[in-house]
Amino acid sequence: MKKVTLLAIAILFSVGTVFAAHSTKPVTDTAKTKKVKTAKVIYTCPMHRDVISYKPGKCPKPGCGMTLVKKSDLDKKPATTKM
């Protein structure tokens, strides 16, 4: 009797596994639980390029106090005007 019970449990477990493995809705990449990496914004002082911060604020150098700007804004070349 023990053998029949164990065999029945094994068969039910196998059938349940087969049905669980073949889901009706395929999972797409957008539906997976992946975390999207956000680009970190780096702020720096326009006068002191060695000052780097991950949040906006004022330059911590003594006597400066300039507003920190996004590093990408400093990388852009200024427009030249022709006369």
Sine and cosine of phi, psi and omega as CSV:
sin_phi,cos_phi,sin_psi,cos_psi,sin_omega,cos_omega
0.00,0.00,-0.60,0.80,0.03,-1.00
-0.89,0.46,-0.62,0.78,-0.02,-1.00
-0.91,0.42,-0.65,0.76,-0.01,-1.00
-0.92,0.40,-0.67,0.74,0.01,-1.00
-0.90,0.43,-0.71,0.70,0.02,-1.00
-0.91,0.43,-0.63,0.78,0.04,-1.00
-0.91,0.42,-0.65,0.76,0.03,-1.00
-0.91,0.42,-0.66,0.75,0.04,-1.00
-0.90,0.43,-0.66,0.75,0.01,-1.00
-0.90,0.44,-0.65,0.76,0.01,-1.00
-0.92,0.39,-0.70,0.71,0.03,-1.00
-0.88,0.47,-0.65,0.76,0.04,-1.00
-0.90,0.43,-0.67,0.74,0.01,-1.00
-0.90,0.43,-0.70,0.71,0.00,-1.00
-0.90,0.43,-0.66,0.75,0.02,-1.00
-0.90,0.44,-0.62,0.79,0.03,-1.00
-0.92,0.40,-0.65,0.76,0.00,-1.00
-0.90,0.44,-0.70,0.72,0.00,-1.00
-0.93,0.36,-0.56,0.83,0.01,-1.00
-0.95,0.32,-0.52,0.86,-0.02,-1.00
-0.96,0.29,-0.46,0.89,-0.03,-1.00
-0.96,-0.27,0.98,0.18,0.01,-1.00
-0.97,0.22,0.40,-0.91,-0.05,-1.00
-0.99,0.14,-0.41,0.91,-0.01,-1.00
-0.95,-0.31,0.91,-0.42,0.06,-1.00
-0.95,0.31,0.57,-0.82,-0.02,-1.00
-1.00,0.01,0.83,-0.56,0.03,-1.00
-1.00,-0.01,0.19,-0.98,-0.02,-1.00
-0.89,0.45,-0.55,0.83,-0.02,-1.00
-0.96,0.28,-0.39,0.92,-0.02,-1.00
-1.00,0.05,-0.24,0.97,0.01,-1.00
-0.94,0.35,0.40,-0.92,-0.04,-1.00
-1.00,0.02,0.94,0.33,0.07,-1.00
-0.98,-0.19,0.64,-0.77,0.06,-1.00
-1.00,0.08,0.72,-0.69,0.02,-1.00
-1.00,0.07,0.80,-0.60,0.01,-1.00
-0.98,0.18,0.82,-0.57,0.05,-1.00
-1.00,-0.06,0.60,-0.80,0.01,-1.00
-0.95,0.30,0.77,-0.64,0.02,-1.00
-0.98,0.19,0.72,-0.70,0.04,-1.00
-1.00,-0.01,0.78,-0.63,0.00,-1.00
-0.96,-0.29,0.78,-0.63,0.04,-1.00
-0.96,-0.29,0.59,-0.81,0.01,-1.00
-0.58,-0.81,0.32,-0.95,0.03,-1.00
-0.99,0.13,0.71,-0.70,0.03,-1.00
-0.89,0.45,-0.45,0.89,-0.02,-1.00
-1.00,-0.03,-0.60,0.80,-0.03,-1.00
-0.91,-0.42,1.00,-0.09,-0.05,-1.00
-0.93,0.38,-0.26,0.96,-0.01,-1.00
-0.98,0.17,-0.22,0.98,0.05,-1.00
-0.99,0.12,0.87,-0.49,-0.03,-1.00
-0.78,-0.62,0.70,-0.71,0.02,-1.00
-0.61,-0.79,0.44,-0.90,0.05,-1.00
-0.99,-0.16,0.11,0.99,0.07,-1.00
-0.62,-0.79,0.47,-0.88,-0.02,-1.00
-0.93,0.36,0.36,-0.93,0.01,-1.00
0.19,-0.98,-0.45,-0.89,0.00,-1.00
-0.94,-0.34,0.44,-0.90,0.03,-1.00
-0.92,0.39,0.76,-0.65,-0.04,-1.00
-0.99,0.14,-0.09,1.00,-0.02,-1.00
-0.92,0.40,0.64,-0.77,-0.01,-1.00
-0.88,0.48,0.75,-0.67,0.06,-1.00
0.99,0.15,-0.03,1.00,-0.03,-1.00
-1.00,-0.08,-0.98,0.19,0.04,-1.00
0.94,0.33,0.24,0.97,0.02,-1.00
-0.94,0.35,0.45,-0.89,0.03,-1.00
-0.96,0.29,0.75,-0.67,0.03,-1.00
-0.95,0.32,0.64,-0.77,-0.01,-1.00
-0.87,-0.50,0.33,-0.95,0.03,-1.00
-0.90,0.44,0.64,-0.77,-0.04,-1.00
-0.90,0.44,-0.55,0.83,0.00,-1.00
-0.91,0.41,-0.49,0.87,0.04,-1.00
-0.92,0.39,-0.54,0.84,0.01,-1.00
-0.98,0.21,-0.42,0.91,-0.02,-1.00
-0.96,0.28,-0.39,0.92,0.00,-1.00
-0.94,0.33,0.67,-0.74,0.01,-1.00
-0.99,0.15,0.64,-0.77,0.04,-1.00
-0.93,0.37,0.53,-0.85,0.00,-1.00
-0.95,0.31,0.70,-0.72,0.03,-1.00
-0.99,-0.11,0.65,-0.76,0.02,-1.00
-0.96,-0.28,0.67,-0.75,0.03,-1.00
-0.96,-0.27,0.70,-0.72,0.03,-1.00
-0.90,-0.43,0.00,0.00,0.00,0.00
